[in-house]
Structure formats: C-alpha cells, structure tokens
Amino acid sequence: MAFVSLSRYVREALTMAEYRKGSDFDCVVVFVPALPGCLTQGANLEEARSNLIDAIEVWVTAGLRAGEAPPPLNGCVLGVAAREPELVEAAACA
C-alpha cells in the first residue's frame, strides 16, 4: 500500500466511479461504490464528473473530522498527519 495525497486519492476514486443515466430522469448520476454515500449528479457526464470531485473531497473531509479513516482505493491509502500541524507566521516560511 502506498500513502498518497488527497488529489491522488480523488483520482483513484474517479477510476472506480459508476455513471448512470436513466430514462426516468434527465441527468447523470455518479457514485463511488467504495465510498458509501458518496454520490452526486450533473446535467451531463462532464458536469457529473466535476461534481463528483467535490463530493469525494467533502466525503473524505467529513469522515476525517468524524475520526474515520477513508478506505484504501486501488492499493492507495490517504496520507494523514498524526496530529494537527503547528501554525507559523508567513514570514517564517520564506
């Protein structure tokens, strides 16, 4: 397993996404089965995919705030700091 950034984790989730367009609704619904409850919709595939990126980020953030670790995706584990980083003055970073 590899520890990855949030952006890489989102990319991995996108590879697992399932898109549905039905005759009963005029939109595209998209979800990630490995992330229960992570779903959204859009007027077309592009909009649904864009909305899914936001939905994945919100899903991960909400889980982390609740103390839950997101599941591994395709052998990738989201790298998370063990403690909150110290805040420093902006000038100290230069």
ABEGO torsion letter per residue (X at the ends): XBBBBAAAAAAAAAAABBBBBBAABBBBBBBBAABBGBBBBBABAAAAAAAAAAAAAAAAAAAAAAGBBBBBBGGBBBBBBABBBBBBBAAAAX
